């Protein structure tokens, strides 16, 4: 059985080659690309300047990704929206739309499930099903832009999955998203998170993109990190931080360290001291995240006083630090929670 080509994952050059291959004029590629990535068409039926004969060829030989909104939760506190999308194969992924003063931000998923096994994350409880295609990552943004009627200016790869575990598709997604012929989102407005796949962090540095790299650190020492993140059994904390330094040297982009604060586990004064020593001399920013409790684990979030004390300990040692503003706290905020609950109910 012939596998159909995923037409929305093609670059403009690749699309042009496909269009010529099926006997169509090259200019049709630019028209189609605009329908896919600027007008955000949900199907070929919406494409008013494309002849019926070409639409029929596309239907026969290609798949066209358009995610279905299975559920939306809207926060009464701040208007944050959490989307649950159904993919063509019935799989479910989550995305979050957040409104900030500087523009609208969408947090996307890069995989269905995750195999990284971080102890405080609901995304990983059922393991990894598969990586998302570039078009499935893009269409989370496109579907949300259509649904809200507002432009998306910032994209964060921090939803379900480990983006660097789906490296080639992630890279293609970034190139399509930042292409001047598409949505043309600035690379500087894209953040990709990783739990520390060192080889792929080094590869990403050598791509010379201008995206921000965010490392999920969550532990101030190798022992603490290993207790929370199984990936630390493979990569030593010092090697991961060295990869961050390399990324900064190659790109000039300040590194973000994500640090989930878990009550009594990694929020002590000693942890703060160790964290300062670890990131000393690196152009970085530490983002403290009060952890979202999930019922499958017995971790609890740090007390507010502990969070503020930890923050001031870092500030006193001249480390750039913020406490993440919690958006959508009254909806299933933590990655993987909405998907799990929906799957259990259906």
C-alpha positions as CSV (number, residue, x, y, z in Angstrom):
1,X,0.0,0.0,0.0
2,X,1.4,3.4,-1.0
3,X,1.9,5.8,2.0
4,X,0.4,9.2,1.1
5,X,2.7,12.2,1.4
6,X,1.9,14.6,4.2
7,X,1.6,17.7,2.0
8,X,1.4,20.3,4.9
9,X,4.8,19.1,6.2
10,X,6.6,20.1,2.9
11,X,8.7,23.2,2.5
12,X,7.8,25.5,-0.4
13,X,10.6,24.0,-2.5
14,X,9.5,20.5,-1.8
15,X,5.8,21.4,-2.6
16,X,6.9,23.0,-5.9
17,X,8.7,19.7,-6.8
18,X,5.5,17.7,-5.9
19,X,3.2,20.0,-7.9
20,X,5.4,19.7,-11.0
21,X,5.6,15.9,-10.5
22,X,1.8,15.7,-10.8
23,X,1.8,17.8,-14.0
24,X,0.7,21.1,-12.5
25,X,2.2,24.6,-13.0
26,X,4.9,25.6,-10.4
27,X,2.9,28.8,-9.4
28,X,0.2,26.5,-7.9
29,X,2.7,25.6,-5.1
30,X,2.9,29.2,-3.8
31,X,-1.0,29.4,-3.9
32,X,-1.3,26.2,-2.0
33,X,1.4,27.1,0.5
34,X,-0.4,30.3,1.3
35,X,-3.7,28.4,1.9
36,X,-1.9,26.0,4.2
37,X,0.3,28.3,6.2
38,X,-1.1,31.9,6.0
39,X,-4.9,31.5,5.5
40,X,-4.8,28.4,7.6
41,X,-7.3,26.4,5.5
42,X,-8.8,23.4,7.2
43,X,-9.3,21.6,3.8
44,X,-8.9,21.9,0.1
45,X,-12.6,22.9,-0.1
46,X,-11.8,26.3,1.3
47,X,-9.2,27.0,-1.5
48,X,-11.2,29.3,-3.9
49,X,-8.4,29.8,-6.5
50,X,-7.4,26.2,-6.8
51,X,-9.0,24.2,-9.7
52,X,-11.2,21.2,-9.0
53,X,-8.8,18.9,-11.0
54,X,-5.9,19.8,-8.7
55,X,-8.0,19.4,-5.6
56,X,-8.9,15.9,-6.8
57,X,-5.2,15.0,-7.3
58,X,-4.4,16.2,-3.8
59,X,-7.2,14.2,-2.3
60,X,-5.9,11.0,-4.1
61,X,-2.2,11.3,-3.4
62,X,-1.7,13.3,-0.2
63,X,-2.9,13.6,3.4
64,X,-3.9,17.0,4.7
65,X,-3.5,17.5,8.4
66,X,-6.3,19.4,10.2
67,X,-6.6,18.6,13.9
68,X,-10.1,18.3,15.4
69,X,-10.8,20.1,18.7
70,X,-12.0,17.4,21.1
71,X,-12.3,19.7,24.1
72,X,-11.5,23.3,25.3
73,X,-11.2,24.4,28.8
74,X,-11.1,28.2,29.5
75,X,-9.8,29.6,32.7
76,X,-12.2,32.0,34.5
77,X,-9.1,33.5,36.2
78,X,-7.1,34.7,33.2
79,X,-8.7,33.5,30.0
80,X,-6.0,30.8,29.4
81,X,-7.4,28.1,27.1
82,X,-6.4,24.5,27.2
83,X,-7.1,22.5,24.0
84,X,-7.4,18.8,23.5
85,X,-6.9,17.9,19.9
86,X,-7.7,14.6,18.2
87,X,-5.3,13.5,15.4
88,X,-6.2,11.6,12.3
89,X,-5.3,8.3,13.9
90,X,-7.5,9.0,17.0
91,X,-4.5,10.0,19.2
92,X,-4.9,13.0,21.6
93,X,-2.6,15.9,22.3
94,X,-2.8,19.0,24.4
95,X,-1.9,22.6,23.7
96,X,-2.3,25.8,25.7
97,X,-3.2,29.3,24.6
98,X,-2.0,32.1,26.9
99,X,-2.6,35.8,26.7
100,X,0.3,38.1,27.8
101,X,0.8,41.8,27.5
102,X,3.5,41.2,24.9
103,X,1.2,39.0,22.7
104,X,-0.4,35.6,22.5
105,X,1.7,32.5,23.3
106,X,0.9,28.9,22.4
107,X,2.5,25.9,24.1
108,X,2.5,22.9,21.8
109,X,3.0,19.2,22.2
110,X,5.7,17.4,20.2
111,X,4.8,13.8,20.8
112,X,1.8,11.6,21.7
113,X,2.9,10.6,25.3
114,X,6.5,10.7,26.4
115,X,9.1,8.2,27.4
116,X,11.3,10.4,29.6
117,X,9.6,9.3,32.8
118,X,10.0,12.5,34.9
119,X,8.4,11.7,38.2
120,X,6.2,14.8,38.6
121,X,4.8,14.9,35.1
122,X,1.4,13.3,34.0
123,X,2.5,13.2,30.3
124,X,4.8,10.3,30.8
125,X,2.5,8.0,32.8
126,X,1.4,6.0,29.8
127,X,4.7,6.1,27.9
128,X,5.4,7.2,24.3
129,X,3.0,6.4,21.5
130,X,4.7,8.3,18.7
131,X,6.3,11.6,17.6
132,X,4.2,14.2,15.9
133,X,4.8,15.2,12.3
134,X,5.7,18.8,11.5
135,X,2.2,19.5,10.2
136,X,0.7,18.1,13.5
137,X,2.8,20.5,15.5
138,X,2.0,23.4,13.2
139,X,-1.7,22.7,13.2
140,X,-2.0,23.0,16.9
141,X,-1.0,26.7,16.4
142,X,-3.2,27.1,13.3
143,X,-6.3,25.6,14.9
144,X,-5.9,27.8,17.9
145,X,-5.3,30.9,15.8
146,X,-8.5,30.2,13.9
147,X,-10.5,29.4,17.0
148,X,-9.5,32.5,18.9
149,X,-9.4,34.8,15.9
150,X,-6.1,36.2,17.2
151,X,-2.5,36.1,16.0
152,X,0.0,33.9,17.8
153,X,3.3,35.7,18.3
154,X,5.2,33.3,20.6
155,X,5.5,29.5,20.5
156,X,6.8,27.3,23.3
157,X,7.6,23.6,22.8
158,X,6.9,22.6,26.4
159,X,3.7,20.5,26.1
160,X,3.6,16.7,26.0
161,X,6.7,15.0,24.8
162,X,10.4,15.6,24.6
163,X,11.0,17.8,21.5
164,X,14.6,16.7,21.0
165,X,13.4,13.1,21.0
166,X,11.6,14.0,17.8
167,X,14.5,16.0,16.4
168,X,14.0,15.9,12.6
169,X,10.3,16.7,12.7
170,X,10.9,19.4,15.3
171,X,13.5,21.1,13.1
172,X,11.3,21.0,10.0
173,X,8.4,22.4,12.1
174,X,10.6,25.4,13.2
175,X,11.7,26.1,9.7
176,X,8.1,26.0,8.4
177,X,6.8,28.2,11.3
178,X,9.5,30.8,10.8
179,X,9.4,30.8,7.0
180,X,8.6,34.3,5.6
181,X,6.1,32.7,3.2
182,X,4.1,31.2,6.1
183,X,3.2,32.6,9.6
184,X,6.7,34.1,9.7
185,X,7.0,33.9,13.5
186,X,10.4,35.2,14.6
187,X,12.9,32.4,15.7
188,X,13.6,34.6,18.7
189,X,9.9,34.1,19.7
190,X,10.3,30.3,19.8
191,X,11.4,28.4,22.9
192,X,12.2,24.7,22.8
193,X,12.4,22.7,26.1
194,X,14.5,19.6,26.7
195,X,15.1,17.4,29.7
196,X,18.7,17.1,28.5
197,X,19.4,14.9,25.4
198,X,23.0,16.1,25.2
199,X,23.8,14.9,21.6
200,X,20.7,16.6,20.2
201,X,21.4,19.8,22.2
202,X,24.8,19.9,20.5
203,X,23.2,19.2,17.1
204,X,20.7,22.0,17.7
205,X,23.4,24.4,18.6
206,X,25.1,23.7,15.3
207,X,21.9,24.6,13.3
208,X,22.6,28.2,14.3
209,X,18.9,29.0,14.9
210,X,17.9,31.9,17.0
211,X,15.5,30.0,19.2
212,X,15.7,29.9,23.0
213,X,16.7,26.6,24.6
214,X,15.1,25.8,27.9
215,X,16.6,23.0,30.0
216,X,14.3,21.2,32.4
217,X,16.8,21.0,35.3
218,X,14.6,20.4,38.4
219,X,17.6,19.2,40.5
220,X,20.6,21.0,41.8
221,X,22.9,18.0,41.9
222,X,23.2,14.8,39.9
223,X,21.7,12.7,42.8
224,X,18.7,15.0,43.1
225,X,18.1,15.1,39.4
226,X,18.4,11.3,39.1
227,X,15.7,10.9,41.7
228,X,13.3,13.0,39.7
229,X,14.3,12.4,36.1
230,X,15.3,9.0,34.8
231,X,17.1,10.7,31.9
232,X,19.8,11.7,34.5
233,X,20.9,8.0,34.6
234,X,22.1,8.5,31.0
235,X,23.4,12.1,31.1
236,X,25.4,13.6,33.9
237,X,24.3,17.0,35.1
238,X,27.7,18.6,34.3
239,X,27.6,17.3,30.7
240,X,24.1,18.7,30.3
241,X,25.1,22.2,31.6
242,X,28.2,22.0,29.4
243,X,25.9,21.4,26.4
244,X,24.0,24.5,27.4
245,X,27.2,26.5,27.5
246,X,28.0,25.2,24.0
247,X,24.5,26.3,22.8
248,X,25.1,29.8,24.1
249,X,28.6,30.0,22.5
250,X,27.2,28.9,19.1
251,X,24.0,31.1,19.1
252,X,24.5,33.9,21.6
253,X,21.0,33.0,23.0
254,X,20.6,33.1,26.8
255,X,19.7,29.7,28.3
256,X,16.6,29.2,30.4
257,X,16.7,26.7,33.2
258,X,13.3,25.4,34.2
259,X,13.2,24.4,37.9
260,X,10.1,22.8,39.3
261,X,10.0,23.4,43.1
262,X,8.7,20.3,45.0
263,X,8.0,20.7,48.7
264,X,10.9,19.3,50.8
265,X,12.5,17.6,47.8
266,X,14.5,20.3,45.9
267,X,13.6,23.6,47.5
268,X,16.0,23.8,50.4
269,X,18.7,26.5,51.0
270,X,21.3,23.9,50.1
271,X,19.6,23.3,46.8
272,X,19.7,27.0,46.1
273,X,23.4,27.1,46.9
274,X,24.1,24.1,44.7
275,X,22.1,25.6,41.8
276,X,24.0,28.8,42.0
277,X,27.3,26.9,41.8
278,X,26.0,24.9,38.8
279,X,25.0,27.8,36.6
280,X,27.8,30.2,37.8
281,X,29.3,32.2,34.9
282,X,26.6,31.1,32.4
283,X,24.4,33.7,30.6
284,X,21.1,32.2,31.8
285,X,17.8,32.8,33.4
286,X,16.2,30.5,36.0
287,X,12.5,30.0,35.9
288,X,11.1,28.7,39.2
289,X,7.9,26.6,38.7
290,X,5.7,25.7,41.8
291,X,4.9,22.1,40.7
292,X,1.4,21.1,39.8
293,X,0.3,18.2,42.1
294,X,-0.9,15.2,40.1
295,X,-2.9,12.5,41.8
296,X,-0.6,9.6,40.5
297,X,2.4,11.0,42.5
298,X,2.7,12.1,46.1
299,X,4.7,15.2,45.4
300,X,3.4,18.5,46.7
301,X,4.2,22.0,45.7
302,X,6.6,24.2,47.8
303,X,5.1,26.6,50.3
304,X,5.0,30.2,49.1
305,X,7.5,31.2,51.7
306,X,9.9,28.5,50.5
307,X,9.5,29.6,46.9
308,X,10.3,33.3,47.7
309,X,13.2,32.3,49.9
310,X,14.7,30.1,47.2
311,X,14.2,33.0,44.7
312,X,16.0,35.5,47.0
313,X,18.9,33.1,47.6
314,X,19.5,33.1,43.8
315,X,19.1,36.8,43.5
316,X,21.6,37.4,46.3
317,X,24.1,35.4,44.2
318,X,23.3,37.5,41.1
319,X,21.4,34.8,39.2
320,X,18.6,36.0,37.0
321,X,15.4,34.4,38.3
322,X,11.6,34.7,38.1
323,X,8.8,32.6,39.5
324,X,6.6,31.5,36.6
325,X,3.3,33.3,36.6
326,X,0.7,30.6,36.9
327,X,-1.9,30.8,34.2
328,X,-4.9,28.6,34.0
329,X,-4.6,27.2,37.5
330,X,-8.3,26.4,37.6
331,X,-8.2,24.2,34.5
332,X,-6.0,21.1,33.9
333,X,-2.8,23.2,33.8
334,X,-0.1,20.5,34.1
335,X,0.9,18.7,30.9
336,X,-0.9,15.5,30.3
337,X,-3.7,15.9,32.8
338,X,-6.5,16.8,30.4
339,X,-5.6,14.1,28.0
340,X,-5.5,11.4,30.7
341,X,-8.8,12.4,32.1
342,X,-10.5,12.6,28.7
343,X,-9.2,9.2,27.7
344,X,-10.4,7.7,31.0
345,X,-13.9,9.1,30.4
346,X,-14.3,8.0,26.8
